[in-house]
Amino acid sequence: MLCLSAGWLGVRRAIELKCMRPVAVPWPQGLRVSEDLRLLTFPAQVGPYSLVPDGEIILGDHLTRILGVSTPGRPQAWAERRSNWYLARVYEDARPDSAFRYWRLLLCYHTGELDIPPPLPDLASTPRLPWRKRSDRFLDSAKLVFRLRTGLPAWEGPTSCCRVRQRRSDMERTWQIAQYDIAILNGEPVDSWGATARREMKITSSKPRYLGRVEVAPWGPVRDWPEADQAAKEFLRHVMPAVLRTMPSADQMDEMRSR
């Protein structure tokens, strides 16, 4: 009798765990993602910013694992439009009065079925990504708030952006660089990539959920921080409408989660 009870408890626990398994959220229809998990359908022109020649940055398996977008053990996920993906590019602002000519754009899409993405401080400090240097040192982070014109109700209010300041140096000089991050949880902006979004992704639930990450950075040293912040807001205002078209909207997620 004891053996039967223990066996039944084990079976019941296995069923509960299977029922609580997170559901991977498929990317929108019309998106194309390569088998090496690169987003292929993103505009080469966003407002006054254009993709530079050879501006597509291709990451290997090791680096996609660092970003948390690899899909181990689920080869069929890509065919089902349920894999993670990333986009890494460099855009040029050719306007003569622009404060920064080149901008790096990184997008990551994390489906809820797979591993929890790494926290922002880890990605901000790792030297192994191609745009990082071993000399980079984290200085501080701050929250910027601005408004986007996306036409989506979930984005009508203020949007929080996390600005990370770092120090970079070589044999001759030291200067400061910046990156700006926005987190998207189930189609809505969230206030903290490091806490709110990751906490939601860790909750054991069968409800579908996804996490998107947007990181932009001016290419070069930052000497005037208010100027850099304003330039980042300008770039994000142009690029974010295109970004949000690559991920399910809040309305679509509400419908999916109510089924």
NUBA-884247 format. One record per residue (C-alpha): residue number from 1; y, z, x; chain. Coordinates in nm, 3 decimals. Layout:
BEGIN
  seq       yy       zz       xx  mol
  NUM        Y        Z        X    A
...
//
This chain:
BEGIN
  seq       yy       zz       xx  mol
    1    0.000    0.000    0.000    A
    2    0.240    0.086    0.281    A
    3    0.164   -0.245    0.451    A
    4    0.225   -0.435    0.127    A
    5    0.556   -0.254    0.072    A
    6    0.671   -0.325    0.426    A
    7    0.571   -0.689    0.388    A
    8    0.762   -0.723    0.061    A
    9    1.072   -0.561    0.209    A
   10    1.060   -0.807    0.498    A
   11    1.030   -1.105    0.262    A
   12    1.315   -0.976    0.044    A
   13    1.537   -0.925    0.351    A
   14    1.464   -1.279    0.471    A
   15    1.558   -1.419    0.129    A
   16    1.881   -1.218    0.123    A
   17    1.977   -1.340    0.470    A
   18    1.909   -1.700    0.374    A
   19    2.119   -1.664    0.057    A
   20    2.404   -1.509    0.258    A
   21    2.404   -1.785    0.517    A
   22    2.750   -1.942    0.543    A
   23    2.785   -2.296    0.412    A
   24    2.927   -2.562    0.644    A
   25    3.224   -2.737    0.483    A
   26    3.210   -3.119    0.516    A
   27    3.513   -3.299    0.650    A
   28    3.705   -3.519    0.404    A
   29    3.575   -3.861    0.307    A
   30    3.715   -4.139    0.524    A
   31    3.725   -3.935    0.844    A
   32    3.524   -4.070    1.136    A
   33    3.387   -3.842    1.407    A
   34    3.198   -3.966    1.714    A
   35    2.856   -3.829    1.806    A
   36    3.021   -3.637    2.088    A
   37    3.232   -3.461    1.818    A
   38    3.567   -3.636    1.875    A
   39    3.785   -3.710    1.574    A
   40    3.842   -4.088    1.572    A
   41    4.068   -4.131    1.268    A
   42    4.403   -3.980    1.360    A
   43    4.725   -4.184    1.375    A
   44    4.851   -4.308    1.710    A
   45    5.207   -4.279    1.572    A
   46    5.343   -3.964    1.406    A
   47    5.713   -3.997    1.335    A
   48    5.892   -4.076    1.663    A
   49    5.591   -3.966    1.871    A
   50    5.336   -4.222    1.993    A
   51    5.002   -4.186    2.170    A
   52    5.045   -4.267    2.539    A
   53    4.816   -4.526    2.702    A
   54    4.494   -4.348    2.805    A
   55    4.626   -4.044    2.618    A
   56    4.288   -3.958    2.465    A
   57    4.133   -3.658    2.644    A
   58    3.751   -3.662    2.629    A
   59    3.578   -3.329    2.684    A
   60    3.217   -3.287    2.795    A
   61    2.954   -3.063    2.638    A
   62    3.046   -2.766    2.854    A
   63    3.412   -2.778    2.750    A
   64    3.334   -2.825    2.379    A
   65    3.127   -2.508    2.402    A
   66    3.428   -2.327    2.550    A
   67    3.636   -2.447    2.254    A
   68    3.363   -2.337    2.013    A
   69    3.316   -2.683    1.859    A
   70    2.969   -2.773    1.987    A
   71    2.692   -2.792    1.726    A
   72    2.372   -2.661    1.891    A
   73    2.047   -2.697    1.700    A
   74    2.196   -2.897    1.412    A
   75    2.174   -3.266    1.504    A
   76    2.174   -3.364    1.136    A
   77    2.507   -3.186    1.075    A
   78    2.704   -3.478    1.219    A
   79    2.532   -3.729    0.988    A
   80    2.608   -3.501    0.692    A
   81    2.980   -3.475    0.788    A
   82    2.921   -3.100    0.844    A
   83    2.967   -3.072    1.220    A
   84    3.259   -2.925    1.411    A
   85    3.496   -3.167    1.580    A
   86    3.797   -3.177    1.812    A
   87    4.088   -3.402    1.904    A
   88    4.277   -3.380    2.234    A
   89    4.566   -3.620    2.297    A
   90    4.900   -3.667    2.469    A
   91    5.196   -3.807    2.271    A
   92    5.529   -3.937    2.395    A
   93    5.872   -3.882    2.241    A
   94    6.069   -4.181    2.360    A
   95    6.402   -4.070    2.210    A
   96    6.661   -4.049    2.488    A
   97    6.793   -3.710    2.375    A
   98    6.451   -3.538    2.346    A
   99    6.417   -3.209    2.532    A
  100    6.053   -3.283    2.623    A
  101    5.913   -3.632    2.661    A
  102    5.539   -3.554    2.648    A
  103    5.342   -3.331    2.411    A
  104    4.978   -3.229    2.420    A
  105    4.798   -3.196    2.086    A
  106    4.465   -3.016    2.040    A
  107    4.288   -2.993    1.702    A
  108    3.964   -2.804    1.641    A
  109    3.765   -2.793    1.318    A
  110    3.512   -2.508    1.289    A
  111    3.270   -2.516    0.996    A
  112    3.158   -2.184    0.855    A
  113    2.787   -2.238    0.924    A
  114    2.823   -2.234    1.302    A
  115    2.936   -1.994    1.572    A
  116    3.260   -1.797    1.546    A
  117    3.530   -1.975    1.752    A
  118    3.664   -1.794    2.059    A
  119    3.980   -1.581    2.018    A
  120    4.317   -1.727    2.109    A
  121    4.377   -1.514    2.423    A
  122    4.051   -1.641    2.575    A
  123    4.148   -2.004    2.522    A
  124    4.503   -1.942    2.642    A
  125    4.382   -1.807    2.975    A
  126    4.068   -2.003    3.063    A
  127    4.123   -2.232    3.362    A
  128    3.832   -2.462    3.282    A
  129    4.002   -2.685    3.028    A
  130    4.157   -2.997    3.187    A
  131    4.517   -2.902    3.102    A
  132    4.483   -2.550    3.246    A
  133    4.541   -2.448    3.607    A
  134    4.379   -2.158    3.790    A
  135    4.724   -2.025    3.867    A
  136    4.812   -1.985    3.496    A
  137    4.884   -1.626    3.394    A
  138    4.942   -1.501    3.041    A
  139    5.289   -1.347    2.995    A
  140    5.331   -1.272    2.625    A
  141    5.307   -1.412    2.273    A
  142    5.546   -1.414    1.979    A
  143    5.544   -1.526    1.618    A
  144    5.769   -1.813    1.510    A
  145    5.822   -1.893    1.141    A
  146    5.930   -2.228    0.999    A
  147    5.878   -2.450    0.694    A
  148    5.685   -2.775    0.669    A
  149    5.726   -3.059    0.421    A
  150    5.363   -3.144    0.347    A
  151    5.364   -3.180   -0.032    A
  152    5.080   -2.924   -0.052    A
  153    5.142   -2.607   -0.260    A
  154    4.962   -2.384   -0.008    A
  155    5.216   -2.484    0.257    A
  156    5.537   -2.450    0.057    A
  157    5.619   -2.108    0.201    A
  158    5.694   -2.011    0.561    A
  159    5.433   -2.107    0.821    A
  160    5.356   -1.874    1.111    A
  161    5.311   -2.016    1.457    A
  162    5.197   -1.818    1.761    A
  163    5.389   -1.901    2.080    A
  164    5.212   -1.817    2.405    A
  165    5.412   -1.799    2.728    A
  166    5.239   -1.840    3.061    A
  167    5.336   -1.848    3.427    A
  168    5.218   -2.132    3.651    A
  169    5.264   -2.162    4.025    A
  170    5.178   -2.372    4.328    A
  171    5.234   -2.332    4.699    A
  172    5.611   -2.383    4.667    A
  173    5.736   -2.259    4.330    A
  174    5.668   -2.071    4.008    A
  175    5.765   -2.175    3.655    A
  176    5.685   -2.101    3.289    A
  177    5.491   -2.310    3.038    A
  178    5.432   -2.274    2.665    A
  179    5.184   -2.350    2.392    A
  180    5.218   -2.313    2.016    A
  181    4.924   -2.238    1.784    A
  182    4.872   -2.259    1.408    A
  183    4.554   -2.139    1.234    A
  184    4.428   -2.295    0.910    A
  185    4.178   -2.098    0.701    A
  186    4.029   -2.283    0.402    A
  187    4.330   -2.513    0.378    A
  188    4.595   -2.241    0.404    A
  189    4.804   -2.113    0.696    A
  190    4.708   -1.768    0.821    A
  191    4.931   -1.527    1.004    A
  192    4.707   -1.439    1.297    A
  193    4.453   -1.658    1.472    A
  194    4.324   -1.364    1.670    A
  195    4.263   -1.125    1.378    A
  196    4.280   -1.246    1.017    A
  197    4.107   -1.580    1.061    A
  198    3.827   -1.457    1.286    A
  199    3.766   -1.154    1.062    A
  200    3.720   -1.380    0.760    A
  201    3.480   -1.606    0.950    A
  202    3.268   -1.304    1.050    A
  203    3.216   -1.181    0.693    A
  204    2.854   -1.231    0.583    A
  205    2.881   -1.452    0.279    A
  206    2.732   -1.770    0.137    A
  207    3.079   -1.889    0.033    A
  208    3.184   -2.208    0.214    A
  209    3.467   -2.163    0.462    A
  210    3.618   -2.336    0.759    A
  211    3.874   -2.264    1.027    A
  212    4.112   -2.517    1.178    A
  213    4.316   -2.472    1.492    A
  214    4.626   -2.664    1.597    A
  215    4.765   -2.624    1.947    A
  216    5.067   -2.815    2.077    A
  217    5.238   -2.781    2.412    A
  218    5.527   -2.953    2.590    A
  219    5.414   -3.113    2.913    A
  220    5.617   -2.959    3.192    A
  221    5.814   -2.645    3.278    A
  222    6.014   -2.455    3.017    A
  223    6.360   -2.346    3.132    A
  224    6.526   -2.287    2.794    A
  225    6.300   -2.105    2.546    A
  226    6.511   -2.152    2.230    A
  227    6.524   -2.523    2.313    A
  228    6.145   -2.534    2.362    A
  229    6.085   -2.348    2.033    A
  230    6.305   -2.592    1.844    A
  231    6.135   -2.892    2.005    A
  232    5.791   -2.752    1.913    A
  233    5.898   -2.705    1.551    A
  234    6.020   -3.065    1.546    A
  235    5.689   -3.197    1.679    A
  236    5.486   -2.981    1.438    A
  237    5.692   -3.095    1.139    A
  238    5.593   -3.453    1.217    A
  239    5.231   -3.395    1.317    A
  240    5.116   -3.133    1.063    A
  241    5.105   -3.361    0.754    A
  242    4.862   -3.586    0.945    A
  243    4.665   -3.282    1.063    A
  244    4.623   -3.146    0.709    A
  245    4.479   -3.478    0.592    A
  246    4.188   -3.426    0.833    A
  247    4.076   -3.099    0.668    A
  248    3.987   -2.997    0.311    A
  249    4.286   -2.872    0.111    A
  250    4.314   -2.526   -0.042    A
  251    4.253   -2.674   -0.390    A
  252    3.938   -2.848   -0.271    A
  253    3.815   -2.524   -0.114    A
  254    3.884   -2.329   -0.435    A
  255    3.678   -2.580   -0.630    A
  256    3.396   -2.572   -0.373    A
  257    3.388   -2.191   -0.362    A
  258    3.382   -2.159   -0.743    A
  259    3.060   -2.357   -0.782    A
//
